[in-house]
Amino acid sequence: MSRQVHRVRFYSLEPNAIKCMSLEKKFKLLAISREDNSIEIWNISFTPHIETTIFGTFGTIEGLAWFNKRLFSVGIQGSVIEYDLRKQEPKSMHPISSSSCWCLSVHHDNKKLAAGTDDGCINIFDIHKEELVYSKIMDKQEGRISCISWDTSGDYLITGSVDTIRVWKVSTGHAIHRLLTGRDMNRKETVVWTLAVTDDFTIISGDSRGKLCFWDGNNGISIATYQSHKADILSLCLAEDQNIVYCAGVDPLIASYERVKMRGNEEQVKWVKSIQRVIHDHDVRCLVTCGNILYSGGVDGYLAHSSYPPKVLIKYPPLLQPPCVELASEVKYMLLRYPNSVTLWKLNIGKNPIKLIDWRPPTGLRVKAASICANGQWFACSTPDRLRLYSLKLVDHKPKLIKVKIRSKKCLVSHCIVFSADSKTLVIGILEGYICVIDLESPAPIIKHTFRPYKENHFHDNLRSIAVSENGDYVVAFDLRSTVVVWHHGKYYCTLPVRKCPITSIAIQPGTNYLVLVYSDHQIFEYSLESMKYTEFSRQLQNHYPKEWLSRNFAVHSIAFDSKNPDIIILNDDSAVLVINKQEELPCNERKIPRLEANNYISNTTGEGSDSGAGSPSSQIKSAFHIIKRYKHLIYFGALSDDEMVAVEVSPATLKEKLPQTLRTLFGRM
């Protein structure tokens, strides 16, 4: 059956540069700070995806560090900030001695945190179970401390500043070694931007001359110096076995140096230049390794996942955490969420889309979540200070938002907002840990049910997302530990079996009340809410996943259904749309997934397209799985009506156009 596909390409986001990164190795959580001082928490245990976004930060973020699952940051506001990941906001602020703070480092075994300041002070904190306690201050040095790192034992701290690297003994608070970097031919100051320390106390530094330097921390002498880059080295990191160091910076070339044993004398080692790769075109500000994977990020905003060998490169674009697109299918409205605004569009076949509303919160506030109901009469949006609910009316053919008050004493700041398909129910996930079901049919919207999954011990981690059945009878929510809980008619109904893999998307199919779940390892499950068991199709599917599907590099972030055929499930990730027909034969594992044209997917049991030749040759192959590969940075793919689909994309070329000039452009070929 043929479908008209609206390709929306005017959703224009600014490329949000990555400033710093920190990896929590045990749980494989990658914290990323961006130029707008938001923090993204990525789960990289399977397919990398954003789990949480923190908007309400104080001041700037110049450094990040984990201690177990506790996240800390520093910035020019002059405090060490700890974050409450459940409430997605700062939990506590701990002032340092004076001035701005540019770097921090955590020693996990000793439970200590060190922060370096603009005026040359090192502040030491003890990390206790529930708080951060100020411990001591080291001797003051001249000039800003631009980077800091602990040695393996926790007895020494290493700091980098202008022209100098210092080794500090923590117990005395004094510097025991002062390592001079030297200057270039123009006698310009050398800034040490980044440091790493190996188990044998080899100090590795990268500086503004583009030089990678190796030092003996025990004796305070230079071992080797390499001119690895044409401009500043802003970041370096060690592989987990500490035999490879990666470095990059203003010159975006990612160079690696490998430690090799000298022939005839295995105790003597030397660092030699190894492979180098150009992954980014702009400044690389941070590097992190996890196993044999290197994560890099910088001015272009892309999070790059690379390895060699095997040679792998995947780049995750600087997009908002889904969902950021919602459709009002009955009136053909499309809502687009931006960091600081929400726009509403009217889509018409063969005509240009019409902007109906450009809603902006009070100055300085970010949009956490937004949604619109299917009939277009209700619009809800949450910012860090409150939830706002509006009635959308057409007055003289012009849209008008009328603010509606929800009768509640609770703070309703939400990060999940979902309307039922019949537009009679609104369900919100509150940062305090509640799920509220709001009746929109009453004269004044009122909270009909309140679920407390944390207090009732259903959830053991942050609420991740919510799905609502067509008439609002079923409410499904899951947390970051993939615990899926179902409520029916306002009462606890059941909990699904838990898999040790993050869920990336859920949806309830209208009519059948089948719950579809997709995990970050790309496994798909279909659960009947009425019979409280997995469907027969779901059971059979577990042994028939095509390897091509399981090996995809992007997580599924939206699920859609065919209103005319309940056997069709449509999934999409960053670059592809997967169409599943449950009536067709399940493929064998090794078989390639047949290709399909975007406007012609199989939606009947015979497997025929509506127009002869409308699909590609492989689209005529009878298979439960078909794939559409014609998109880049696909944000959303869903049904606007029975015969229309919407594909929302962000053009890579548009993102690139908004970036500053590269070093290669400014200074010619390098």
SVG drawing of the C-alpha trace seen along z (x, -y; Angstrom):
<svg xmlns="http://www.w3.org/2000/svg" viewBox="-17 -37 87 56">
<polyline fill="none" stroke="black" stroke-width="0.4" points="0.0,0.0 1.4,-3.4 2.0,-6.2 2.6,-9.9 5.7,-10.8 6.2,-14.4 10.0,-14.9 10.4,-17.8 13.8,-19.3 13.3,-22.7 13.9,-21.5 17.1,-23.4 19.2,-22.9 22.4,-24.7 25.5,-22.4 26.1,-22.4 29.8,-22.0 31.1,-19.4 33.3,-21.0 34.2,-18.0 33.5,-14.4 33.8,-11.9 33.3,-8.1 31.8,-6.1 33.4,-2.7 31.4,-0.3 28.0,-1.3 29.3,-2.6 27.8,-6.0 29.4,-8.9 28.7,-12.4 29.0,-15.1 28.9,-18.9 28.0,-21.1 28.5,-24.7 25.1,-25.7 26.2,-24.2 23.7,-21.3 24.8,-17.9 23.9,-14.7 24.3,-11.3 24.9,-8.6 24.5,-4.9 27.2,-3.2 26.8,0.3 25.3,1.5 24.2,-1.0 25.1,-4.5 22.1,-6.7 21.1,-9.6 19.5,-8.5 19.2,-11.9 19.7,-15.6 20.3,-18.1 19.4,-21.7 19.3,-23.4 23.1,-23.9 24.7,-26.9 27.1,-28.9 29.5,-27.2 30.9,-23.7 34.6,-23.5 35.2,-20.0 33.3,-16.8 34.1,-13.8 32.3,-10.7 32.6,-9.0 30.6,-5.7 27.2,-7.1 27.7,-10.5 28.5,-13.3 30.5,-16.5 31.4,-19.6 33.3,-22.8 33.1,-26.1 33.8,-29.8 31.1,-30.2 33.8,-29.0 32.1,-25.9 32.2,-22.2 28.6,-21.1 27.1,-17.6 24.1,-16.6 20.9,-14.8 20.5,-12.6 16.9,-11.6 15.7,-15.2 18.0,-16.2 19.3,-19.3 22.2,-20.4 22.0,-18.7 24.6,-20.7 27.2,-23.5 30.6,-23.5 32.5,-26.8 36.2,-26.6 38.9,-29.0 38.5,-31.7 38.0,-32.6 37.0,-30.4 37.7,-26.7 38.9,-25.1 39.6,-21.5 38.9,-18.6 40.0,-15.0 38.7,-12.2 40.7,-9.5 38.3,-6.6 40.2,-4.5 41.0,-7.3 37.6,-8.9 39.1,-12.4 38.3,-15.1 40.8,-17.8 39.9,-21.1 42.3,-23.6 41.5,-27.3 42.2,-30.4 44.5,-31.9 46.6,-28.8 45.0,-27.0 44.3,-23.3 41.3,-22.4 40.9,-18.9 37.5,-17.4 36.6,-14.2 33.8,-12.3 31.4,-10.9 28.3,-8.8 25.9,-11.6 28.0,-14.8 31.3,-16.4 33.4,-17.7 36.2,-20.3 39.5,-18.8 42.5,-21.1 44.1,-23.5 47.6,-23.0 50.3,-25.7 49.3,-28.4 51.2,-28.6 51.5,-31.4 49.0,-31.5 46.0,-29.4 45.8,-25.7 44.6,-24.5 44.6,-20.8 45.0,-18.4 45.4,-14.6 46.0,-12.2 48.7,-9.5 47.6,-5.9 48.4,-5.7 46.6,-9.0 49.7,-10.3 50.6,-12.8 48.8,-15.4 50.1,-16.7 49.0,-20.1 49.6,-21.9 49.8,-25.7 51.8,-28.3 55.3,-26.9 55.2,-24.5 54.1,-21.1 54.2,-20.6 54.2,-17.4 52.6,-17.8 52.8,-15.6 49.2,-15.6 50.2,-14.9 52.4,-18.0 50.7,-20.3 54.0,-21.2 55.3,-20.9 58.2,-18.4 59.0,-18.8 58.7,-21.7 59.0,-20.6 59.6,-23.3 58.1,-22.9 60.1,-25.6 58.8,-28.0 58.6,-28.2 60.8,-30.4 58.6,-33.4 59.0,-33.2 55.2,-32.8 54.0,-31.3 53.4,-27.6 50.1,-26.5 49.8,-22.9 46.2,-22.0 46.0,-18.4 47.6,-15.6 47.6,-11.9 49.5,-9.7 50.5,-6.0 50.8,-3.4 54.6,-3.7 54.4,-7.5 55.1,-8.5 53.5,-12.0 52.1,-12.7 51.3,-16.3 49.9,-18.2 50.5,-21.9 49.8,-25.0 52.9,-24.3 51.3,-21.1 53.9,-19.0 53.3,-15.8 55.7,-15.4 56.7,-12.4 58.1,-13.0 59.5,-10.8 57.3,-11.7 59.6,-10.0 62.7,-12.0 61.1,-15.1 62.9,-14.8 61.9,-14.8 61.9,-11.5 60.8,-12.5 59.1,-15.3 57.2,-14.9 55.9,-17.6 52.7,-15.7 50.4,-18.5 50.5,-21.9 48.5,-23.7 47.4,-23.3 46.8,-19.8 43.6,-20.2 43.0,-16.7 44.7,-13.3 43.8,-10.0 45.3,-6.6 44.1,-3.3 42.9,-0.9 46.2,1.1 48.1,-2.2 50.2,-1.2 48.7,-3.7 48.1,-7.4 45.7,-9.4 45.9,-13.1 44.2,-15.8 43.2,-19.5 42.9,-22.6 44.6,-20.5 41.9,-17.8 44.2,-15.0 43.9,-12.2 47.4,-10.8 48.4,-7.8 51.7,-6.9 52.4,-3.3 54.7,-2.1 57.2,0.5 59.9,2.5 63.4,2.0 65.1,5.0 67.7,6.5 66.5,4.7 62.9,5.3 63.0,3.0 63.6,0.0 60.6,-1.3 60.0,-4.0 56.9,-5.8 56.7,-5.7 54.2,-7.2 51.5,-4.8 48.4,-5.3 46.7,-8.7 43.2,-9.4 41.2,-12.5 37.7,-12.0 36.7,-15.6 37.2,-18.8 37.2,-21.1 38.8,-21.4 38.8,-18.2 38.3,-19.1 38.0,-15.8 39.0,-12.2 37.8,-9.2 38.5,-5.4 36.2,-2.6 37.7,0.8 39.1,0.6 36.7,-2.2 37.8,-5.8 35.2,-8.5 36.0,-12.0 34.1,-15.3 34.6,-19.0 33.4,-22.0 31.4,-20.2 29.2,-18.7 29.4,-15.1 30.2,-12.3 32.6,-10.0 32.9,-6.3 36.1,-4.9 38.5,-2.0 41.4,-0.5 41.7,2.5 39.1,3.2 38.6,0.0 35.3,-1.5 33.9,-5.0 30.4,-6.0 29.4,-9.7 26.4,-10.6 25.0,-14.0 24.3,-16.9 20.6,-16.4 18.1,-16.7 17.1,-13.7 14.0,-12.1 11.1,-12.7 11.3,-16.2 8.6,-15.7 4.9,-15.1 2.0,-14.9 -1.7,-15.9 -2.9,-13.4 -6.6,-14.5 -5.8,-18.0 -2.3,-17.4 -0.3,-19.5 3.3,-18.9 5.1,-20.1 8.9,-20.6 10.8,-21.1 13.9,-23.2 16.2,-23.9 14.5,-27.3 11.2,-27.2 8.4,-25.1 6.9,-25.6 3.6,-24.2 3.1,-23.7 0.2,-22.8 1.1,-20.3 -0.7,-20.2 -0.2,-17.9 1.3,-19.8 1.5,-23.1 4.1,-24.8 3.7,-24.1 2.2,-26.9 3.7,-28.0 0.8,-28.4 2.7,-29.0 6.2,-29.9 6.0,-29.5 8.9,-30.6 9.3,-30.3 10.5,-33.2 14.0,-34.4 16.7,-31.9 14.5,-28.8 15.0,-25.6 12.2,-23.4 12.4,-20.0 9.4,-18.4 6.5,-19.3 3.5,-17.5 0.2,-18.1 -2.9,-15.9 -4.2,-14.1 -7.1,-16.6 -4.9,-19.6 -6.9,-21.1 -4.4,-20.7 -0.8,-21.7 1.5,-21.0 5.1,-22.1 7.4,-21.8 10.4,-24.1 12.6,-23.7 10.3,-25.9 6.8,-24.5 4.4,-22.6 2.3,-24.7 -1.0,-23.5 -2.8,-25.4 -6.1,-25.0 -5.5,-25.7 -8.4,-27.5 -8.8,-28.9 -10.1,-32.5 -10.8,-34.2 -8.8,-31.3 -5.8,-32.2 -4.5,-29.9 -4.7,-31.2 -3.2,-29.6 -5.4,-29.9 -3.6,-29.0 -5.3,-26.4 -4.6,-25.7 -4.3,-22.2 -5.7,-21.8 -2.7,-20.4 -0.5,-21.3 2.4,-19.4 5.2,-20.8 4.4,-19.3 7.8,-19.9 7.9,-17.0 10.4,-15.3 7.7,-13.0 4.5,-14.4 2.1,-12.0 -1.5,-12.4 -3.8,-9.5 -4.9,-9.0 -8.5,-10.0 -7.2,-13.4 -9.1,-12.8 -6.1,-12.0 -2.7,-13.6 0.0,-11.6 3.1,-13.3 6.3,-12.0 7.3,-14.3 10.9,-14.7 10.0,-14.1 9.3,-10.5 5.5,-10.5 3.4,-9.7 0.2,-11.8 -2.8,-11.0 -4.8,-14.1 -8.4,-14.1 -9.0,-16.6 -12.7,-16.1 -13.6,-17.6 -14.5,-21.4 -11.1,-22.1 -8.2,-19.6 -7.7,-17.6 -5.3,-14.8 -7.3,-11.6 -4.6,-9.1 -1.1,-9.4 1.3,-6.5 4.4,-6.3 6.7,-3.7 9.6,-4.5 7.8,-4.4 6.0,-1.2 9.4,0.3 8.5,0.9 11.3,-1.4 14.9,-1.4 16.2,-4.1 15.1,-7.2 11.8,-7.2 12.8,-7.1 9.6,-7.2 5.9,-6.7 3.3,-5.2 -0.5,-5.5 -3.1,-3.3 -5.6,-4.7 -8.3,-5.4 -6.0,-6.0 -6.9,-2.8 -3.3,-1.5 -0.3,-3.5 3.1,-2.0 6.4,-3.4 9.9,-2.2 13.1,-3.2 16.8,-3.3 17.2,0.3 14.6,1.5 11.9,2.2 8.6,1.9 5.5,1.3 1.9,1.3 -1.1,-0.4 -4.7,0.3 -7.7,-1.9 -5.5,-3.7 -4.3,-0.6 -1.0,1.4 -1.5,4.1 1.8,6.0 5.6,5.7 7.3,7.2 10.3,9.5 13.5,7.4 16.3,7.6 19.8,6.3 19.8,4.0 18.5,0.4 15.2,-0.2 15.3,-2.9 11.7,-3.1 8.2,-1.9 4.7,-2.3 1.2,-0.8 -0.6,0.2 -4.1,-1.2 -6.8,1.4 -4.8,4.4 -3.2,2.9 0.1,4.7 3.1,3.1 6.1,2.9 9.5,2.5 12.9,2.0 16.1,2.4 19.6,0.9 20.8,4.2 18.1,3.9 16.0,6.8 12.2,6.3 9.5,7.6 5.7,7.5 3.6,7.9 -0.1,8.3 -1.4,6.1 -4.8,7.8 -3.5,11.3 -0.4,10.3 2.1,12.3 4.4,12.0 2.8,12.6 3.5,15.6 5.2,13.4 7.5,12.0 8.5,15.5 9.3,16.6 11.2,13.4 13.9,14.0 15.5,16.7 15.2,14.9 16.8,11.5 18.8,10.6 22.4,9.9 22.3,6.8 19.6,5.5 21.4,6.5 24.6,4.9 23.1,1.4 25.0,-1.4 22.1,-3.7 19.4,-3.1 15.7,-3.0 14.1,-6.2 10.5,-6.0 7.9,-3.4 4.8,-3.8 2.0,-1.6 -0.2,-1.3 -3.8,-2.2 -5.1,0.0 -3.0,3.1 -2.3,4.1 0.4,6.5 2.7,3.6 5.3,2.2 7.6,-0.7 10.8,-1.5 13.3,-4.2 16.8,-5.2 19.2,-7.9 19.5,-6.7 17.0,-3.9 13.3,-2.9 12.6,0.8 9.1,2.1 8.0,5.3 5.1,7.3 4.1,10.0 2.2,12.0 5.3,12.6 7.9,15.3 10.6,14.4 14.1,14.2 17.1,16.3 19.9,14.7 22.4,14.4 20.0,13.0 20.2,9.4 17.2,7.2 15.4,6.4 15.4,2.7 12.1,0.7 11.2,-2.6 10.0,-5.2 6.6,-5.7 5.8,-2.0 5.9,0.4 4.2,3.8 1.0,3.5 -1.0,6.5 -0.5,10.2 0.2,10.8 3.3,8.6 2.3,6.6 3.0,2.9 0.3,0.6 2.1,-0.6 4.0,1.6 7.6,0.7 7.1,-1.8 9.4,0.2 12.9,1.3 13.4,4.9 14.1,6.2 10.8,4.6 8.9,7.4 10.7,10.1 8.4,11.7 10.0,11.1 8.8,9.9 11.7,7.4 12.1,4.6 14.4,1.5 14.4,-2.0 17.8,-3.6 17.5,-7.1 17.7,-9.4 20.5,-11.0 19.8,-12.3 16.3,-11.1 14.6,-12.5 11.1,-11.0 9.1,-8.8 5.4,-8.4 1.8,-8.4 0.1,-11.7 -3.1,-10.0 -4.1,-6.7 -2.3,-7.5 0.4,-9.9 3.7,-9.6 6.0,-12.2 9.8,-12.0 11.6,-14.7 15.3,-15.1 18.2,-17.4 20.5,-18.0 24.2,-17.3 25.1,-20.0 23.0,-22.5 24.8,-21.7 28.2,-22.0 27.3,-25.4 26.8,-26.8 30.3,-25.8 33.2,-28.2 36.2,-28.0 38.5,-25.1 42.2,-25.4 42.9,-24.0 40.7,-26.7 42.4,-29.5 46.0,-28.5 45.8,-26.5 46.8,-22.9 48.5,-21.4"/>
</svg>
